[in-house]
Amino acid sequence: MKKAKSISRAKYGYLFILPFFVTYFIFSLIPLLDTIRYSFYEYYRSGLRIVGPSFVGFDNYINVMGKDFFTYMGNTFILWIIGFVPQIVIALLLASWFVDVRLKIRCEQFFKVVIYLPNLIMASAFAMLFFTLFSTSGPVNNILTGLGLVKGPIDFMGTPVGTRLLIALMNFLMWFGNTTIMLMAAIMGISPDIFEAASIDGCTPRQSFFHITLPLIRPILTYTLITSLIGGLQMFDVPQILTNGQGNPNRTSYTLIMWLNNLLRAPDYGRAGALSVYLFIVSGILCLVVYKMVNGQDNDAKAEKKAAKKRMKAAKGGKN
Amino acid sequence: MKKRVVSLMLCLSMVAGLTACGGDAAGNNSGAADASADSSYVAAGEEGKVINIYCWNDEFRTRVEAVYDKVDHTSDDGTITYLTDGTEIHWTVNPNQDGVYQSKLDEGLLNQATAADDDKIDMFLSETDYVVKYTDAAADVAIPLTDLGIDPETDLADQYDFTKTVASDANGVQRGSTWQACPCLFVYRRDIAQDAFGTDDPDEIHAKVADWATMKASGEELKAKGYYTLAGYADTFRAYGNSISAPWVEEGSTEINVDPQIINWINDSKDWLDAGLLDKNIKGQWTDDWNKAMGSESNVFGFLLPAWGIDFVLNPNWDGEAGAWAVTDGPQAFNWGGSFVHGCVGTDNAEHVKEIMLAVTANKDNLMKITKDYLDFTNTQSGMKEIAEDESFGAEFLGGENPFKYFQPAAASIQMTTLSPYDQGCVELIQSSFSDYFQGQVDFETAKANFEKAIMERYPDITAVNWPE
């Protein structure tokens, strides 16, 4: 009896999760380590001639870490921020409208599908579409000149602002539906009792949004922020296609991953590896910062509540 | 809490793994050179059933279909051509722009030694911009013609000499062959010529565009009528870029030398654009805007195009009636493009490769057929002379004009001695970097710096860029 009891079924568990770890090991971990290894080597192809690999220490890291690195990082963040801010604002607004029982929005399901649709298009196809739409001889310019709103065609992609705004617009269109649906799920997870209680207490919709909804969906907001940040850091396909890989004009829409892609096309494994390692470190730091920030706030809030309680008690005590 | 951090880090490292997905290509550096360890380039034994041909558009396919007598039919999607002897030609097409074709071809060539017979590349094409990279004796990826059983002295005697020189390695061993030569002419719209100058006669129009200064002066007349002389600054690039006095990169050097001609192009382009002779909205070639500039709605007077450009670019984009265009000599004679055919080291279809190469690039009757059907300027000196003197020949697209009257003498002046393996990158990137300068987005110095950055990304072995004083 005793022996039978001690049968462990844990090994089946390990067996079931084995495929993931094997795949991860082969397709992610080994290339990852290889990338780090080759970042210390001079190793590239010039035409049909292979140079290296020969160990060069930190040469690649020094070569990559120049003024340009920060310029491209700046570009990447600008492109991400101007896409992300409207995305989160609109998504929050839509999510709270859709979920609000008092608004009784009809065809909610239909709208959900519609706002999610842009996400189904491949980013590169979407960029191609925008490239054609907004080209100087494209439909947008035709309509504008046809309506007599502008004299000559507007060169949308000829200025840094125009190009950046187009990229931000595309990222916004592609991702706001996804964020909306995620936030809706988060808001629906809040107990309706709280909203009911609040409205009985005379809470306005604005108040209940800022004081109930927002604080309670903070974990999901954090998640959105982190995933979007990682996605933003890896922004590639939209600017790549829209600017033909050069980030023009004047490389103002040239992102870090576009740089990586250009390095890999030669291919220059050494410098690309060094850049990848930098990106790895940057995204690691960013994630920790965001994570700490949000958790820290959580603790602050708890501490504040405690302090408030204490104060209240103290005040009560004082009165007595 | 700790678990979440760990899982976060795990996710992160996976993401980083994806970011770094290029790294795993390392290690396949076995190289194509192994294949050539044999003294003979051509594998003995039976011919394979699949001929793999790498190219960047369907131009070569249509030429093969037109003249290779073993062609039975091609699949509807254009990827496989069936031959009457049961062999199949598989076409691998990658776009030429941005070096995409070259990097795909290079990958294929580096894997050539280990690929299965039917996956081996049997033939590939190269363009003038990078033909020297593939005919290089050290790279040794293109089979010398003599090893295929083609004797350049006799079989290709009628070809233009410069095409044979270009397709030869430093030791003078010819490793490729082409069916075309690409002198460029000025192709212009007859209706615009009538409107602006009151005539569409090629000789009178030539007088208007005889040299760059004259052409600029005529441009002012065109501008007064609301026309652009040429589509964009990219359209004059080849005229300057192919008359450079030294290669972009000298043999054995790792420094790029920007030729004074390129600076002339930059200065003249800026001048022309600011004067309103070029369309500011057309920022390059092969773009939608450029294609539309060839349509009937466009205000662009003309283009500087080689023969393939008229057939392969202008004709498909022209939506008006045939006969609206005419050709004449441009301000400068120059060469643009040219596709070379190479047999690939390691092929298991040497006999077919030889047949196709001879059929498409050496047989005079076939070349004349290509010329008559596609208006291409083919690589037969005697044939081109005959057709240039043939009063009865006229191209419908050019309103009955015989373009070879102009192409044939232009071909005689072509020199192509300043090629380097780095040309495509230099040509593409100098244009895109200086486009910002022309458009007024950056100053001259910034454009120079941007070119240096871009070229060193494209070619990791380039160490410096030297600008003329």
Interface residues (C-beta under 8 A of the other chain):
Chain A: Y24 F27 S28 L29 I30 P31 L32 D34 T35 Y38 Y43 Y44 R45 S46 G47 L48 R49 I50 V51 P53 D68 T132 S135 T136 S137 G138 P153 D155 G158 T159 P160 I230 Q234 N244 G245 Q246 N248 P249 N250 R251 I257 W259 L260 N262 L263 L264 R265 A266 P267 D268 Y269 R271 A272 G273 S276 L279 F280 S283 G284 C287 Y291 N295
Chain B: M1 V5 L8 M9 L12 S13 M14 V15 A16 G17 L18 T19 A20 C21 G22 G23 D24 A25 A26 N29 G31 A32 D98 G99 S103 D106 L109 L110 K133 Y134 D136 A138 A139 V141 K280 N281 K283 T287 D288 D289 K292 P421 S432 S433 S435 D436 Q439 Q441 V442 T446 N450 K453 A454 E457 R458 Y459 P460 D461
